[in-house]
Amino acid sequence: MSRLVIVSNRVPVPDKTGAASAGGLAVALQAALEKRGGIWMGWSGNSSDTEEPGPLALQQQGNITYALTDLTGKDVEEYYYGFANRVLWPICHYRLDLAEYGRKEMAGYFRVNRFFAQRLMPLIEPDDTIWVHDYHLIPLAAELRQMGLKNKIGFFLHIPWPPADVLYAMPVHEEIMRGLASYDLVGFQTDHDLENFAGCLRREEMGDAIGPKLFRANDRTFKGGAYGISIETEAFAKFARKASAHNMVSKARASLENRDLIIGVDRLDYSKGITQRIDAFEKFITSNPVHQGKVTYLQITPKSRSEVPEYEQMQRMVAEQAGRVNGALGAVDWVPIRYINKSVSRPILAGLYRIAKVGLVTPLRDGMNLVAKEYIAAQDPENPGVLVLSRFAGAARELKGALLVNPYDIEGTANAIARGLNMPLEERQQRWQIMMDFLMENDVMRWCDDFLKDLLED
Ligand code: ADQ
């Protein structure tokens, strides 16, 4: 069995006790690495003060070598905050209006990818299979190929892929497309993303599909496919079952004073539709006075990418909006929205999902959205809650029992919240069962196996 080399921007190195702090994705990839032996390489998260970062820091844990590199401050600014998060992220989430193109940042992105390739190249053995993750590292295979690497290289994109009209607004779209065409397998979250990718190849005759899941572009033939990422369904369900005993969850339940709980859990990101969701909650309360004082909406939203101006602005906006709605609707004995800017441990999160009657997952655009899947896995089969899910999340292609909404339609989302809270037990159970059966079969291990099988198969 060939060794596996995983490359991603950040690496979830297990702590000293050997326990990984990260979620299901890390667990699945670590299991794949443990089985085959291999390397997980990425950025340490640190920036060095020197011109040239020091050597790779290697750390062996069982069968896995973690290889971390620092980047210079300029690299972090241009590659990470600049091109990855201010050009690729907004473009892939259909936000042309938020993309900030700068030559410096674009050059930085390609430079750091070359640097990653230079550091990785000496570690690779002839039989190794390489699996690159996400939008930070699209040009990595092209750089490795230029250095003469012949190994199989796969790529998985965790975020959506936009249609040609959106992608082509980005000045370096051709280099990015050529970058993708340098892999042996390019994986997307959904068939929609895969179709968009094929459309981008066709638009200016750069390439085309030449068979089912087979493409030709840039003088190369390569595979493409849709592989919906998932969670460790069984483990998460177990967390949730045990969580009711957790002190924090008991306290949360007691503090609800028999009010129904609606839960939203997202990184603070404009793609997650948090402001539209608060508007929808407000609309739901004003249109359904019987629920006044009877429901609490808990939004758990750790800050992310605060160095990017759009995110900093959003932090202020959401906090102000939650405060305004609480001021307008609240009463002496009722705070309608509880807004928390902190990370919560996974067992507690599972427990909170379980006591929530409605899971509100309404991104404006999302590659998959694991919160939607976690919410389902955490439910009590005897008395499951209802998932209200954006039609623009990849998860909407899979979770057929959810109440699908258009997050831009505030009234429609408000109506779905009301429908969720009032749904009879039998319908809730039927809807939940369809989704839980799907998630039990299609967990994150399956996702990992499916991708690697297609990458390794000739
Ligand atoms: P994200 O945009 O980060 O991921 P998502 O898929 O929802 O979005 O994953 C977020 C993860 O962080 C979940 O596991 C969730 O439990 C956790 N999380 C969020 N808020 C938390 C909090 N307050 N405390 C603790 N944990 C919290 C990107 C893409 C998605 C894609 C994933 C995986 O944007 O579309 O589904 O990668 O491919």
Residues whose N, C-alpha, C, O or C-beta is under 5 A from the ligand:
A	BS01	ADQ	G23 H158 I159 I229 V265 D266 R267 I300 T301 P302 K342 S343 V344 D366 G367 M368 N369 L370 V371
